[in-house]
């Protein structure tokens, strides 16, 4: 896998005079991973660049996050972009409003699981339960290393019945375990759905999808866009399905700034 900046000049040419659909993860991509989810804040410079991209007629920005829709909207607070919360179980943006069909039975199960985990994890220092409405996450980044196995054991023992009966799905992430509805819906399917929707509405205008993410859940999007776009992993590349990588969130900001410059230069030329 190549570092994206080694190919930047070549990529700049491929992005010129084309509509760019930019898909971005939040935690670990736009903001560094921090100890507690509520402390993750986008740097001011990154926000200014996102604002510029969101207002550019040759771009569309979508934030695809594991956070709840309300949470991610409050974190960014910007109009004109698409927000996909809970890995796309709920989506809202310009002329878009979507919520996955979730059964009441699943919501009842989630409530029971939350009560069990809250009781059993209460004695483990640093374990955080995040209720995201349609999903539930257990964060263990602040848990002492020697207790990590205990968090995972409690988690799986509380859920095993529901997993075996296909009532829920489990998605691991960076120091987090997530409970989701048993639906065939992931970041890859969301990206393809949004691209198909755009093509249906606007026709065959040349479009380059760019997806940037850092976590396991982003791999579905990398695979979905394997032959159809620009995929970028943030961090040590390892075995990612992305085509390129950037080292950290600072480099993500630099790349977004380059995209904004390309699009603004096009506007100047057209004027």
C-alpha positions, 0 to 999 in steps of 0.5 A, spaced: 500 500 500 502 506 498 502 513 502 497 517 498 502 523 498 507 519 494 501 519 488 499 526 490 500 529 483 497 524 479 491 523 483 490 531 483 490 530 475 484 525 476 480 529 481 480 535 476 473 537 473 470 531 476 464 531 482 467 529 488 463 525 493 467 525 500 466 519 505 469 521 512 469 517 518 469 521 524 473 518 530 480 517 528 480 520 521 477 527 522 479 527 530 484 523 533 482 517 538 482 520 545 480 516 552 473 518 552 468 519 546 465 525 548 472 529 548 473 527 541 473 534 537 475 536 530 481 541 530 479 548 528 482 548 521 479 541 519 472 544 520 474 550 516 476 546 510 470 541 511 466 548 511 469 550 504 468 543 501 461 543 504 459 549 500 463 547 494 458 546 488 463 540 485 463 536 492 458 533 497 461 531 504 458 525 508 460 523 515 459 516 516 460 514 523 459 509 529 456 515 533 449 516 534 446 521 528 444 526 534 451 525 537 455 526 530 450 532 528 452 536 534 459 534 534 460 537 527 454 542 527 454 544 519 449 544 514 449 542 507 452 535 509 450 528 509 450 525 516 450 517 517 450 515 524 450 508 527 454 506 521 448 508 517 442 505 521 440 513 521 442 518 515 440 525 515 442 530 510 440 535 504 433 532 501 435 525 505 432 522 511 433 514 512 432 510 518 433 502 518 427 498 519 428 496 527 423 491 530 421 493 537 423 486 539 430 488 538 429 494 542 427 490 548 433 486 547 437 492 547 434 495 553 435 488 557 442 487 555 444 494 557 441 493 564 445 486 564 452 490 562 451 496 566 450 491 572 456 486 571 461 492 568 460 497 574 466 494 578 471 494 572 474 501 572 474 505 566 469 501 562 464 505 559 457 503 556 455 508 550 447 508 549 446 510 541 439 509 541 439 503 535 446 500 538 450 499 544 457 500 545 462 498 550 468 502 550 474 499 554 480 504 552 480 506 559 480 499 562 487 496 565 490 492 561 489 486 565 482 487 566 481 487 558 479 480 558 474 480 563 470 486 560 470 481 553 468 475 557 462 479 561 460 482 554 460 475 550 457 471 556 451 476 556 450 476 549 451 469 547 444 467 547 442 473 542 448 472 538 446 464 537 439 466 535 441 471 530 437 477 534 443 481 534 450 482 531 457 484 534 462 489 531 469 490 534 472 496 533 478 500 536 478 498 544 470 498 543 465 492 542 458 494 539 451 491 539 447 492 532 441 489 529 441 483 525 441 487 518 445 486 512 447 493 512 454 496 513 458 502 511 460 499 504 452 498 502 451 505 505 456 508 500 454 504 494 446 506 496 448 514 496 452 513 490 446 510 486 442 515 489 446 521 486 446 518 479 439 517 479 438 524 481 443 527 477 445 522 471 452 521 468 456 527 471 463 524 472 464 522 480 470 520 484 468 517 490 473 518 496 473 514 502 477 515 508 477 511 515 481 508 520 477 502 523 475 495 522 468 498 520 471 502 514 473 496 511 466 494 508 467 501 504 474 500 502 472 493 499 465 496 496 469 501 492 475 497 490 474 498 483 470 505 483 474 510 487 479 512 492 480 509 498 484 511 504 486 508 511 488 512 516 494 509 521 499 503 520 496 500 513 497 493 515 492 488 512 487 494 510 483 493 503 484 501 502 489 503 496 492 508 499 494 510 507 495 516 511 499 516 517 494 520 522 489 525 522 493 531 521 495 528 514 487 527 513 487 535 514 492 536 509 489 532 503 482 535 504 485 542 504 488 539 497 482 537 495 479 544 496 484 547 493 483 543 486 476 545 487 477 552 488 482 553 482 476 550 478 471 555 480 477 561 478 478 558 471 470 558 470 470 565 472 
